[in-house]
Structure formats: C-alpha cells, structure tokens
Amino acid sequence: MDPFHRLDIFRADDGNRPQLKLSAILFRPSHHQTDVNSIALSVLDLVAMRPQESVGHAVARSVETAQHVEKLGFKRYWLAEHHAIKGLACSATAVLIGHIAAATKTIRVGSGGVMLPNHAPLVVAEQFGTLESLFPGRIDLGLGRAPGSDMATAHALRRTLQTSGDDFPELLSELQRYLGAPYPGQRVHAVPGENTNVPITLLGSSDYSAQLAGRLGLSFAFAAHFAPEYLFQALHLYRETFEPSAAQQHPYAMAGLPVIVAPTDAEAQRLFTTSQQRFLALIRSQPIELKPPVESMDGLWNPAEKQAVELRLGRAIVGSAETVAKKLAEFVERTRVHEIFAVTDTYEPADRLRSYDLLAKVASSLPKRAAA
C-alpha cells in the first residue's frame, strides 16, 4: 500500500487514477475569475505533537494558533481526521472543533475533513448540528471518503470493510437529508441537526470528489499539500462539471498548501526541513512527531526517499515575504482558487505564528491582478 495513503487530509479518493495531459487547460479562460488580492487565507491543522509531548499541550497550542490567526483575519480554521498515527492528536475531530470554536469568536471552524465512511451519517449530522447550534454561522463540514488511517484501523472504525469509499455518494445524500428540512413520512431525524444546513465542502486529492462536488454544486478543496500532481486536473474537472445548487451558485475552489514564511529564504528553507522530516518518517512508517529543523537534509534520506518527499511537497510555498508573494500570486493566477489553506509545520510555535503574520501581510499587499 502507498505509505502516503495514511496521510489522508483532504483526501476523498485513492489518487491512483492516471494523470491527464494538462497543457491545454492550465491557462484556460474562465467566467469565474479570481482577483489575486481577494484570496482568502485559512489554516489546516493536524494538531501535530512534539516527541514526548502530551495531547493536552498539543491541543493548547492549536487553540493559541486559532486565536492568533483569527486576529489576523483568517477565514477558517479546519482540523483533520486521523486515527492511530503517532504524532497527530486529531482523531476526535468534532470534539476539537467544539473546543477551538469555544476559544474563538469570529473565525469559522470546521473539518478538513471528516472521513464520512468511518461514521454513520446520522451521528455526523447530530455532531455538527450540535456544533452549529452552539456556534451559529461558524461551523463547516468538510468531507472525505478515505479512511485516514491504515486498513486495520479502518476495519476497527467501520467494523466491516463492506463499508468503503464506493458508497460515499449515498452516505453524503443521507447526511444532507438529515441536515436539511424534514420531508413527509421521514422516520429518522437528527436532533440537533435537522434544518441546520451546515455548509458542506468535498475534499479530495484526485478527480473523484472534484466531479462529485461539481455535479452536486458544492465547494471543493484540493489536497495540494501532499498530492500536488493532480491539482490542475481536479480543479479543471470541478469547474467543467459544476452545476449551480441551493448551496453554491458558482464554483468555489480551495487548495491546501504547505506554507512557511520567514525573514529570509534561507531561514524559511531551514524551518521547512521539519516538514520534510515528517514526510520522510511517514515513508518509513515511523512516528511523525515534529522534529527540530536541520541545516540540510543531506545524509538523512536516500535519493528515492528524497524524490518521494519532494513530490509530495512539490507545491510548497516557502521563503521570505518577497519570495512567497511572488509564488502565491503565480499560484492563484494559475489555479484561480478562492481560498488557500496553509499547512505550516514548524518545530517552534513562535515560528508558526510568525509565518502566519507574514503570510497575512503578503496577501494584503499583493497587487490586484485578474487571474488568467
């Protein structure tokens, strides 16, 4: 099994479909253009742990981060669902969302994402209906279809492997019914949940959820922070298949990206080695706690491992404010995404907060320029 299958943030499909030739669609004109300086900034948090650190300390750090980016004007703070992965404390996603939402005031808080086949749709509707009732207008429900774990853990979660990602559309339809208005003769009701209409976003790393989100008229978020090779294909298919719905009149595309901003390019690259070490540990099936940055990755990986890590982190935006401004503008121009989810793994919490400070300044200072 692909070792990266375990890191299924924003993953709604298996990512194993062949990649199409994209040269004809990278710069295709669109009626739904995005101005570079209108890009929304958000955070995707895996609640990463340092070696020997308690879960409580890791969660407290996430609370501090959410409060910090809220003051900076970030739009959302999303938490992933992972199970049995040493180094991540995000398995009880709905619980974490409630905790973060209670500690903040205005920022939207949600899942990036809940892996729907792991749960009964009724339970998800009840959980997120309760969250929406407690924090009106601030809760998002991002959904994926991969297990977010290894297959043994997936079996323990689902009790039977007959429940698979193949029934994702049916599970999604059932969930939407529970969150919507009741219909005549309905026997099962989500209480709380019914009539809350919690906004749903589909998450993916290849084309399956992109097309499903388009057909259903939902927002779509692509996991470019670990599966960048399918980015343009998925966004193209999402826009091509989009049909307006009550939830979304126009396509709304988001992308998760590794982002680290520091005072200099050299410092940012040094901090980025923490992310590189995490993916290297994942390849080796080792715990993926945050490790201190190193001056160079040379000697820590072999050529094949280096290639694998660099492939997964191929869309990373890393550097000084000037470098990141250029890369961010280019990315938005090419993709026309409306929103960026920054995935910022640094060993020291202060470096992460500083990166978000600098990223906010970069986004606010970008020149207004229509996307191609």
Residue pairs with C-beta under 8 A, 6 or more apart in sequence:
1 150
1 151
2 15
2 16
3 282
3 283
3 285
4 226
4 227
4 282
4 283
4 312
5 14
5 146
6 82
6 85
6 149
6 150
6 282
7 82
7 85
7 226
7 282
8 82
8 115
8 144
8 146
8 147
8 148
8 149
8 205
9 44
9 46
9 80
9 82
9 112
9 113
9 148
9 203
9 223
9 225
9 226
9 256
9 343
10 44
10 80
10 112
10 113
10 142
10 144
10 203
10 204
10 205
10 221
10 222
10 223
10 225
10 256
10 341
11 144
11 145
11 146
11 148
11 203
11 204
11 205
11 223
11 227
12 113
12 143
12 144
12 145
12 146
12 165
12 168
12 202
12 203
12 204
12 205
12 208
12 209
12 212
13 145
13 146
13 165
13 204
13 205
13 206
13 207
13 208
13 209
14 146
14 165
14 206
15 205
15 206
15 227
15 230
16 206
17 206
17 207
17 208
17 230
19 229
19 230
19 233
20 233
22 232
22 233
22 236
25 232
25 233
25 236
26 232
26 334
27 334
27 372
28 236
29 372
30 239
30 336
30 371
32 239
32 250
32 251
32 336
33 336
33 370
33 371
34 332
34 336
34 337
34 338
34 371
35 368
35 369
35 370
35 371
36 328
36 329
36 332
36 333
36 366
36 367
36 368
36 369
36 371
37 363
37 364
37 366
37 367
37 368
37 369
38 338
39 328
39 332
39 337
39 338
39 339
39 340
39 363
39 366
40 75
40 76
40 338
40 339
40 340
41 69
41 72
41 73
41 74
41 75
41 339
41 340
41 342
41 359
41 360
41 363
42 74
42 75
42 76
42 77
42 78
42 254
42 339
42 340
42 341
42 342
43 65
43 66
43 69
43 74
43 76
43 77
43 78
43 341
43 342
43 343
43 344
43 356
44 78
44 79
44 80
44 112
44 225
44 256
44 341
44 342
44 343
45 62
45 65
45 66
45 77
45 78
45 79
45 80
45 90
46 79
46 80
46 82
46 88
46 90
46 343
47 58
47 59
47 62
47 79
47 88
47 89
47 90
47 96
48 58
48 87
48 88
48 89
48 278
48 288
48 289
48 290
48 345
49 55
49 57
49 58
49 87
49 88
49 89
49 289
49 290
50 58
50 289
50 290
50 347
51 287
51 289
51 290
51 291
53 289
55 89
58 89
59 89
59 96
59 99
61 349
62 79
62 96
62 100
63 99
63 100
63 103
64 349
64 353
65 77
65 349
65 352
65 353
65 356
66 77
66 100
66 103
66 104
66 107
66 109
67 103
67 104
68 353
68 356
69 77
69 107
69 356
69 360
70 77
70 104
70 105
70 106
70 107
72 356
72 357
72 360
73 360
74 107
74 356
74 360
75 107
75 108
75 339
76 107
76 108
76 109
76 110
76 140
76 339
76 341
77 100
77 104
77 107
77 108
77 109
77 110
78 109
78 110
78 111
78 112
78 113
78 140
78 142
78 341
79 90
79 93
79 96
79 97
79 100
79 109
79 110
79 111
79 112
80 88
80 90
80 93
80 111
80 112
80 113
80 148
81 90
81 91
81 93
81 111
81 113
81 114
81 115
81 118
81 144
81 148
82 88
82 90
82 91
82 148
82 149
83 91
83 118
83 147
83 148
83 149
83 153
83 154
83 157
84 91
84 149
84 150
84 153
85 149
85 288
86 287
86 288
86 289
87 278
87 281
87 287
87 288
87 289
87 290
88 288
90 96
93 111
93 114
94 111
94 114
94 127
94 128
94 131
97 109
97 110
97 111
97 131
97 139
98 131
98 134
98 135
100 109
101 109
101 131
101 134
101 135
101 138
101 139
102 134
102 135
106 138
107 138
108 138
108 139
108 140
109 135
109 138
109 139
109 140
110 139
110 140
110 141
110 142
110 201
111 140
111 141
111 142
111 143
112 142
112 203
112 221
112 256
112 341
113 141
113 142
113 143
113 144
113 201
113 203
113 221
114 124
114 141
114 142
114 143
114 144
115 143
115 144
115 145
115 146
115 147
115 148
116 124
116 143
116 144
116 145
116 168
116 171
116 172
116 175
117 145
117 147
117 158
117 163
117 164
117 165
117 167
117 168
117 171
118 147
118 148
118 154
118 157
118 158
121 171
121 172
121 174
121 175
121 178
122 174
122 178
122 188
122 190
124 141
124 175
125 175
125 178
125 179
125 190
125 193
125 194
126 178
126 190
126 191
126 192
126 193
128 139
128 141
128 179
128 193
128 196
128 198
129 178
129 179
129 190
129 191
129 192
129 193
129 194
129 196
129 198
130 192
130 193
131 139
131 198
132 139
132 192
132 196
132 198
133 192
133 196
139 198
139 199
140 198
140 199
140 201
141 198
141 199
141 200
141 201
142 200
142 201
142 202
142 203
142 221
143 172
143 175
143 200
143 201
143 202
143 203
144 202
144 203
144 204
144 209
145 165
145 168
145 208
145 209
146 165
147 153
147 154
147 157
147 158
149 157
151 161
154 161
155 161
168 212
169 212
172 200
172 202
172 212
172 216
175 200
176 200
177 183
177 186
178 188
178 189
178 190
178 193
178 194
179 190
179 193
179 194
179 195
179 196
179 197
179 198
179 200
180 194
180 195
180 197
181 194
181 195
182 189
182 194
182 195
199 219
199 247
200 218
200 219
200 247
201 213
201 218
201 219
201 220
201 221
201 254
202 209
202 210
202 212
202 213
202 216
202 218
202 219
202 220
202 221
203 209
203 220
203 221
203 222
203 223
204 210
204 213
204 220
204 221
204 222
204 223
204 234
205 222
205 223
205 226
205 227
205 230
205 234
206 227
206 230
206 233
206 234
207 230
207 233
207 234
207 237
209 220
210 220
210 222
210 233
210 234
210 235
210 237
210 238
210 241
211 237
211 238
211 241
213 219
213 220
213 238
213 242
214 220
214 237
214 238
214 239
214 240
214 241
214 242
214 243
214 251
215 241
215 242
215 243
216 243
216 245
216 247
217 242
217 243
217 244
217 245
217 246
217 247
217 248
217 249
218 245
218 247
218 248
219 247
219 248
219 252
219 253
219 254
220 234
220 235
220 238
220 251
220 252
220 253
220 254
221 253
221 254
221 255
221 256
221 339
221 341
222 230
222 231
222 234
222 235
222 253
222 254
222 255
222 256
223 256
224 231
224 255
224 256
224 257
224 315
225 256
225 257
225 258
225 313
225 315
225 316
225 341
225 343
226 256
226 279
226 312
226 313
227 312
228 311
228 312
228 313
228 314
228 315
229 311
229 314
231 255
231 315
231 335
232 334
232 335
235 253
235 255
235 335
235 336
235 337
238 251
238 253
239 251
239 253
242 250
242 251
244 250
252 338
252 339
253 335
253 336
253 337
253 338
253 339
254 337
254 338
254 339
254 340
254 341
255 315
255 331
255 335
255 337
255 339
255 340
255 341
256 340
256 341
256 343
257 315
257 316
257 317
257 331
257 340
257 341
257 342
257 343
258 272
258 275
258 313
258 315
258 316
258 317
258 318
258 343
258 344
258 345
259 316
259 317
259 318
259 324
259 340
259 342
259 343
259 344
259 355
259 359
260 268
260 271
260 272
260 275
260 316
260 317
260 318
260 319
260 344
260 346
260 355
261 268
261 318
261 319
261 320
261 321
261 324
261 354
261 355
261 358
261 359
261 362
262 268
262 271
262 319
262 320
262 351
262 354
262 355
262 358
263 320
264 320
265 319
265 320
265 323
268 318
268 319
268 320
268 323
268 324
269 318
269 319
270 293
270 294
270 295
271 293
271 346
271 347
271 351
271 355
272 293
272 316
272 318
273 293
273 294
273 295
273 296
273 297
274 290
274 291
274 292
274 293
274 345
274 346
274 347
275 313
275 316
275 345
276 297
276 309
276 313
277 291
277 294
277 297
277 300
278 288
278 289
278 290
278 291
278 345
279 308
279 309
279 312
279 313
280 297
280 300
280 301
280 305
280 309
281 287
281 288
281 289
281 291
282 288
283 305
283 308
283 309
284 305
290 345
290 346
290 347
291 347
292 347
293 346
293 347
294 300
297 306
301 309
315 331
317 324
317 327
317 328
317 331
318 324
319 327
321 358
321 361
321 362
324 358
324 359
324 362
325 362
325 365
325 366
328 340
328 362
328 363
328 366
329 366
329 367
329 369
331 337
331 340
332 340
332 371
333 369
333 371
333 372
334 372
336 371
342 355
342 356
342 359
344 352
344 355
344 356
345 352
346 352
346 355
